Amino acid sequence: MNNRDVVLQAVDELFGDKDPAAVDRWVSPTYKQHSALAADGPEVMRELVSSLSGDFRYERARVIADGDLVALHGVYHGFGPTPLVAFDVFRVENGKLAEHWDALAPVVEATVSGRSQTDGPTQVSDPGATEANRKLVAEYAEKVLKGAEYSVATDYTSTETYLQHNPEAGDGLDGFGVAAAKWAAQGKNVVYETIHRVVAEGDFVLVQAEGEFGVPVVYFDLFRLADGKIVEHWDVIQQIPAELPHSNGLF
């Protein structure tokens, strides 16, 4: 079973079937957690699965498999009063979930672009372009997101099609610029300090970064590429809490 199938089967049994016994089948005894919501170890996972309510469900939108890392993009329903859009990244070792990172944010019904935070293409295409797309997005993240070299943004982003799923930004580079100006006026400048991971498969590339957005945050940015340019963007921005239930950090 490949790593993609390991993660999908594990998540289906843990969060679909809500089966605590699935922890023994799919979670490593040394499971390391980076989420702000849970501590290390399989027993914590077992307690979490056992506590899920009857109306809990996970709605998966996308899967990106890259070596021992598998990223999921979807929506959790029933964790609280508001559905939560989430990115989850799992590291697989010896056929089991060994490590986990995530970021979650409330679903916003009325977005500037009219798109939801998860709609759009879901299937990976153009697998032969994985490494070229990884390189392009890694450079974009370092130069534009972290380095704030906005004058070179069009070297990486299409000027014809840039579909936006951030709930507060419109389409195109201009749409993002308008949103960024509004955020700055609210004291929330978009600052990327460290690019931690770049997970790529085909036309999808996911960037996990650390920075500021008025407060310390984790950024998860998912990009879809076509013809060597970024053409679509989804994201989750989550505040980094002062205290975590483990000593591993969010990254």
N, C-alpha and C positions, 0 to 999 in steps of 0.2 A: 504494500500500500504506500503510495507516495505521500509527501507531507501535506499537500492540499487535501487529499482524501482523509488523512488522519484528523486534521483540524475540522473539516466539515462533519465528519462522523461524530467526533467528540462533542462539538457544539450542538449538533442535532440531538444527541442523547442526553447531554447535560441540561440544555436550555429549551429543547423542544419537548423531549419526553419527561424532563425534570426528574431524571433517574439518579439518585445519589450513588447507586452501585456503579454507574459509569465512571465515577472518579477512579475506582480501582483499575478500570480498563484503560483509561486515557490520560491520567494525570500522574506525572513523575513524583516519586517520593520526595524529590528535592525541588519541587515547583517553586520558582522564584517570582515574586509579584512586584510590579511597579505601579499598579493602579492605586489611586487615592482611596479606593473603596474597600480594600481587603488586605489581609496579611498573607504571609507566605504559607505554603504547604497545602497538601491535599485535603487535610481535615477541615480547613477553613472553606475550601471549595465545596466539600460535602455539606457543611452547614449552610452555605449560601444556596445550593441547589435545593436542599430540604426546606428552606424557608420561602421559596418562590410561591407566589400566590397563584390561584387558579386562573386568573386573567393575565398572567405574565406570558409574553411571547416575544420572540426575536424575529424581526423581518429583515432578512439578508438582502442586500442590494448588489454587492460586488465582492469578489475574492481575487487577491493578487498573491501568487506563490513565487518566491524568490529564494532558492536554496533552502536553508533551514528556517526561513521566516515566511509566515503566511499572514497576510493582512485581510481583515474583514471590514466592510463598510455597511452599516445597516442601522436599524432603529429598534430600541428596546421599548416594549410596551409593558406597563405594570410594575416597573421599578418604583414609580411614584405617581403623583397625579398627572404629570406631563410626560408624554413620550420623549425619549432621549435618543438623538442621533449620535452614533458612536463610530470611532475607529478602534479596532482591536488588532494588535499584532502579537502573534504567538511564535515562539521559537520551539521547534520540534527536535527532540533528541531521542534516538532509539525508539521511534514510533509513539512517543508520548509528548504531551504538552509539558515543556520544561521551564518556560519563562513567558511573561505576559506584560504588555504595555497597552495603555488605552487613553482615550480622551472622550468625554461626553458633553453634550450641550442640549438644551431643550429644543424640541421641534418648534419652528416658527411657521404658522399657517400662512400669513400674508407676507410674502417676500417682495423685494423691489423688482426682481427680474420676472416674477411670476412662476418661477420654477421652484420645486421643492429642494430640500437639502440632500436628497438622495436620488431623484429621478435622472433620466438620461441613459446613455448606453451602459450596459452591464457586463457584456461578454468581452473578454480579452481578445484583441485581434492583433495582427502583424507581429507574431512572436519573434521574427527575425530582426526586428528593430529594437529589441529590449536594451541592448548595451548602448546603442546610439542615443536612445531616449533617456536612459539613465544618466549618461554623460551630459546631455543638454540640460536636463532639469537640475543636476547637481551644480553645474556652472551657473544656471539661473538663480538657484538658491543662494549661492555664495556671492555672486555679483550684485544681483538686484534685491533679493529679499534681505540678505545680511549686509551687503556692501552699500545698499541704497543707490546703486548706479542706474537710476531710472532711465537715463538717456539711451541705454542699450537694451531696454526691455523688449523692443520690437525685434531684436536679434533672436529672441527666443519665443515670443508670443505672436500669434497671427494678428495682423491688423484687419483682417476680413472677418474672422469668426473667433470670438472669445466668449463662450457661454458661461455664465456665472451662476453658482448655486449658493454662495454666501448670502444669507437672507437680507443683508443690508446694502448689497452692491448690485448695480446694474451691469448689463453686458458691456464687453469691450474694456480696453484700458482706460478709456474716459470714465466709464461707469465705476471702475474701482477707484479712480482718482477722486471722483466726487465723494465716494464713501470715505476715503482716507481723510479728506479735508474735514468732513463732518466729524469723524472720530477725533481728529486732532483738536478741533474746537471743544470737544468734550474732555480733553486731557488724556486721550487714548491714542497716542502715537503708535504706529505699527513698527515695532523694533524686533528684529531677529538677531540673536546673539550667538547661538551655536546650532549648527546643523548636526543632528545626532544620527539619523538614519535615512537612507534612501532605498526604498523597496520598489523594485521594478519588474514588470512582466508585460511584454508587448507594448501596447499603446498607453498603458497606465503606469504612472510613477507616483509613489507616495513619499512625502517628505515629513519627517518628524523633527521638530525644532523647538528650541527654548528661547524665550525672549520676554518682551514687555508689551502689554496692551493696557496701559494705565496701571496695571499690577503685573507681577510675574505670571507668565502663562506658558503652557505647552501649546504649540501649533501643530496640527496635522493638516497638511495640504495635499490633496489628490489632484493630479493633472492628467488629462487625456491629450495625446498628441496625434497629429496627422500631418503627413508630408514634412516632417522635421520641425514642426512648430506646436506650441501649446495652444489648444483650441477650446479647452473646457476645464473648469475648476470647481472642486468641492472642498469644504474645510470644516474643521471643528477647532474652536479656541477654548481652552479650559484654564481657569485660574489655578495656579499652583498653591495648594493649601500650606499653612504654616507648619502643620504636623501631619505625618503620615502613619499608617498602621504598621509600618515596617521601616527598615533602615536602608532600603535600596535606592531611594530617590525615584522620580518619575521617568528617568532616562536610562 
